[in-house]
Amino acid sequence: MNLDLRTMMVMIAALSLLFSGLLALAGLHAGSIRGVRQWATGSLLLGLGLAFSYTQLGPPANPWILVLGATLALAGTGFQYYGTRLFKTGYCNAYLPWLVAGAAFAVNSWFVVLHPDIHARVIANSLLFFLINAICAHELFIRMEQPLRTAYWFTGASFSVLAAMFLFRAVVIFLSPDNTYGLYTQIPLNPISFFIGGMAQMAIVFGFVLMLNYRLSADHQRLASTDALTGVMNRRSLELEASRLLARYVRSGETLAVMMIDVDHFKTINDRYGHMVGDEVLRHLTAVAQKSIRTGDYLARYGGEEFCILLPASVERDAWTLAERLRQVFAGSEIEYCGEMLRSTVSIGIADSTHAGLNFVSLLVAADKAMYQAKLAGRNRVSRHSNSVDA
Ligand SMILES: Nc1nc2c(ncn2[C@@H]2O[C@H](COP(=O)(O)OP(=O)(O)OP(=O)(O)O)[C@@H](O)[C@H]2O)c(=O)[nH]1
């Protein structure tokens, strides 16, 4: 391959510095997502490492500048790993990239002072780069929801290419005769490895940006579909889920049951104890309801102090059993807020598609009517829509 190594080095160094700025800018709007600043630092150090190595054009090269270049570049990859861990889990030991830098400096200094063998130094550096890039790839090949998985695996694949390239470089130099390797020697290995390395490094940065982009959009989607106070689905996402279920049930002929839950005398709770206590009552009801439902059921805050549960493949009788249990557990539990202890109750209305039809609005109206029946009958009870229909 007739590629000029120096031009490539300048290009890759300049691109790395540019990517560092790009990632730093992206990190400014990453909210609570961690790791992007560390990726930016990683690119900066990689760029500087290459720039320092570039200054050693041909003999006589200053070995200490090359030591500095290798240390910076390896520290850069260490920061990429640090950022990836932070992005994934929100936590990583801060000393890790410094440990990589320390190891790189120690290894390179050893080969300058005690064992001045360029072959051995390049093999050792290649193996270090191989190791850290392989660890980065291993961090990213994990099972997770789409589309984040695509971004993770794309970045992981790019790290793998880089790791494979460094391993290949180490093996080729190991097998070649002594005193034949030099950074600027005209051997095909140099341009090939710098070309692949540069491309893979670019792909890694694109992967980081893609990961950030998908994570932000997933977070926005989650925010738009959940209720901020209780963390359960909001009305909008419940309606979406219901229409998806109903479209399927129209074809399959399955039944759907709906439960409307309303806290009794909630205004009085707010007036007597304050809105914070009222909020705590809603959170407590959410916790009780979440424990009562099955994995396939959908719990949502429908508005104010009203909650709705969708029970797929269920009829009123199933819903009644669940509603009765929920009502009893809620009424029997005490809610504590800043030393205040109080009890509360709920009225529940239930309906199913056998009586109200396979239409979400008519199901909701039916469950709501049943809930008001429960209120009229004295509250703290469960009422069925079919009872009023039969009557
Ligand atoms: N603390 C708190 N209160 C809320 C929230 N959303 C709505 N509310 C209050 O909930 C109360 C609902 O009162 P009403 O609709 O009169 O019902 P109620 O007092 O529960 O009476 P019944 O339903 O007939 O038993 C109102 O005072 C609203 O201000 C919320 O997110 N937090």
The ligand as a Gaussian input file, in Angstrom:
#p B3LYP/6-31G(d) Opt

LIG

0 1
 N      -51.256000      15.955000      46.559000
 C      -51.753000      15.887000      45.327000
 N      -53.046000      16.185000      45.132000
 C      -53.556000      16.089000      43.898000
 C      -52.766000      15.684000      42.798000
 N      -53.566000      15.680000      41.687000
 C      -54.802000      16.064000      42.085000
 N      -54.819000      16.303000      43.422000
 C      -55.929000      16.720000      44.275000
 O      -56.840000      15.660000      44.392000
 C      -58.074000      16.197000      44.883000
 C      -59.221000      15.431000      44.268000
 O      -60.368000      15.754000      44.965000
 P      -61.822000      15.351000      44.532000
 O      -61.869000      15.158000      43.047000
 O      -62.754000      16.394000      45.118000
 O      -62.056000      13.966000      45.164000
 P      -61.969000      13.410000      46.658000
 O      -61.691000      14.453000      47.670000
 O      -60.976000      12.272000      46.598000
 O      -63.393000      12.852000      46.892000
 P      -63.970000      11.473000      46.415000
 O      -63.265000      11.082000      45.179000
 O      -65.422000      11.746000      46.183000
 O      -63.787000      10.498000      47.554000
 C      -58.046000      17.688000      44.514000
 O      -57.965000      18.438000      45.704000
 C      -56.739000      17.846000      43.720000
 O      -56.102000      19.094000      43.986000
 C      -51.390000      15.401000      43.030000
 O      -50.615000      15.050000      42.146000
 N      -50.939000      15.504000      44.314000

